[in-house]
Amino acid sequence: MPPSPLRLRAEDKDDLAVLAAAIQDAAFVMGDMAYDPKARRFTAQLNRFRWETARKRGPFERVRSVLAIETVLGVRSRNVRLGVADAAGVILDAHFEAGAEEPGGALVVSLGGGGDIRLEVECIDATLTDLSAPWPTSRRPDHERF
């Protein structure tokens, strides 16, 4: 029986560490990211590597997932081509930097190539939900090779 779709919620730094591990090496295109300032929501559709089922030699899988971050007050980026819809990216990490008035701060998503997306938030409020059935992939991300 295949594993159930992943559904995670992060409301503090410990929760966020678990969510960050699940989205490590997720691939996306910039056109699949959106910020709605009225709803104060940032969303990203991802092709997530399924670390929770990966073995050393496979089989390996990816799954279509959505990352949603709530209470977003603003979005900034560094070394990221946000305006180019078909520009590809890979998530390396996500972490929280506390602000002057907690629980507010910044949720920072670090990307391959040295860029990042910084989301100013009132508090940590993020969800990750798998949307599709998994599909096979021949490669496992290997950070030791680089």
C-alpha positions as CSV (number, residue, x, y, z in Angstrom):
1,M,0.0,0.0,0.0
2,P,1.5,3.4,-1.0
3,P,2.1,5.9,1.8
4,S,-0.6,8.5,2.4
5,P,-0.2,12.0,0.9
6,L,1.9,14.3,3.2
7,R,0.0,17.1,5.0
8,L,2.1,19.2,7.4
9,R,1.4,22.3,9.4
10,A,4.0,24.6,10.9
11,E,3.2,27.0,13.7
12,D,6.6,27.3,15.4
13,K,10.3,26.8,14.6
14,D,10.3,23.1,15.4
15,D,7.4,22.5,13.1
16,L,9.1,24.6,10.4
17,A,12.2,22.4,10.6
18,V,10.1,19.3,9.8
19,L,8.4,21.1,6.9
20,A,11.7,22.4,5.6
21,A,13.1,18.9,5.6
22,A,10.1,17.8,3.5
23,I,10.6,20.6,0.9
24,Q,14.3,20.2,0.6
25,D,15.2,19.8,-3.1
26,A,11.7,20.6,-4.3
27,A,11.8,21.9,-7.9
28,F,9.5,24.7,-9.2
29,V,9.1,27.4,-11.7
30,M,8.6,31.0,-10.7
31,G,5.2,31.1,-12.4
32,D,4.0,28.6,-9.9
33,M,4.6,31.1,-7.0
34,A,2.0,33.7,-6.0
35,Y,1.6,36.4,-3.4
36,D,-1.9,37.7,-2.6
37,P,-1.4,40.8,-0.5
38,K,-5.1,41.1,0.3
39,A,-5.3,37.6,1.6
40,R,-1.8,37.9,3.1
41,R,-0.9,34.5,1.5
42,F,2.1,33.2,-0.4
43,T,1.7,30.0,-2.3
44,A,4.2,27.8,-4.3
45,Q,3.4,24.7,-6.3
46,L,6.3,22.3,-6.0
47,N,7.6,19.1,-7.4
48,R,8.7,17.7,-4.1
49,F,11.2,14.9,-3.7
50,R,9.7,12.3,-1.4
51,W,12.5,12.1,1.2
52,E,10.2,10.2,3.5
53,T,10.2,7.2,1.2
54,A,13.6,7.4,-0.4
55,R,16.2,4.7,0.1
56,K,19.9,4.8,-0.8
57,R,19.4,3.1,-4.2
58,G,15.7,3.9,-5.0
59,P,13.1,3.7,-6.1
60,F,12.8,7.5,-5.9
61,E,9.6,9.6,-6.3
62,R,8.4,13.1,-6.6
63,V,5.0,14.4,-5.9
64,R,3.1,17.7,-6.8
65,S,2.6,19.7,-3.6
66,V,1.6,23.1,-2.5
67,L,3.3,25.2,0.1
68,A,1.0,27.9,1.6
69,I,2.3,30.6,4.0
70,E,-0.2,32.8,5.8
71,T,0.0,36.2,7.6
72,V,2.5,37.4,5.0
73,L,3.0,41.2,5.3
74,G,5.5,41.5,2.4
75,V,7.8,39.5,0.1
76,R,11.4,40.3,-0.9
77,S,13.8,38.3,-2.9
78,R,17.6,38.3,-3.5
79,N,19.2,36.8,-6.7
80,V,15.9,35.4,-7.8
81,R,14.2,36.0,-11.2
82,L,10.6,36.3,-9.8
83,G,9.3,38.1,-12.9
84,V,10.3,35.3,-15.3
85,A,7.5,32.7,-15.1
86,D,9.5,29.8,-16.6
87,A,12.7,30.4,-14.6
88,A,13.4,27.2,-12.6
89,G,14.4,27.0,-9.0
90,V,15.2,24.4,-6.3
91,I,14.5,24.9,-2.6
92,L,17.5,24.1,-0.3
93,D,16.1,25.2,3.1
94,A,13.5,27.2,5.0
95,H,14.0,28.9,8.3
96,F,12.6,31.6,10.6
97,E,14.3,34.7,11.7
98,A,12.6,36.3,14.7
99,G,11.7,40.0,14.4
100,A,11.8,42.8,17.0
101,E,8.2,41.9,18.0
102,E,7.7,38.2,18.3
103,P,6.0,36.1,17.1
104,G,6.6,38.2,14.0
105,G,9.7,37.9,11.8
106,A,10.8,36.5,8.5
107,L,10.4,33.1,6.9
108,V,13.4,32.7,4.6
109,V,13.3,30.2,1.8
110,S,16.9,29.5,0.5
111,L,17.3,28.5,-3.1
112,G,19.9,26.8,-5.1
113,G,22.3,29.2,-6.8
114,G,22.5,31.5,-3.8
115,G,19.1,33.2,-4.0
116,D,16.4,33.5,-1.4
117,I,12.8,34.6,-0.9
118,R,12.1,36.4,2.4
119,L,8.5,36.5,3.6
120,E,7.8,39.0,6.4
121,V,5.1,37.4,8.5
122,E,3.1,38.1,11.7
123,C,3.8,34.6,12.9
124,I,4.8,31.1,11.6
125,D,1.7,29.7,9.8
126,A,2.6,27.4,7.0
127,T,1.1,24.3,5.4
128,L,2.5,21.7,3.0
129,T,0.0,19.5,1.2
130,D,0.6,16.8,-1.5
131,L,-1.8,17.2,-4.4
132,S,-1.0,14.3,-6.8
133,A,0.0,10.7,-6.8
134,P,3.8,10.2,-6.7
135,W,5.7,9.6,-10.0
136,P,9.1,7.8,-10.4
137,T,12.3,9.8,-10.8
138,S,15.6,8.3,-11.7
139,R,17.7,10.6,-9.6
140,R,18.1,11.3,-5.9
141,P,19.4,14.8,-5.0
142,D,23.1,14.5,-3.9
143,H,24.5,17.5,-2.1
144,E,27.8,15.7,-1.5
145,R,28.7,15.7,-5.3
146,F,28.8,19.5,-5.4
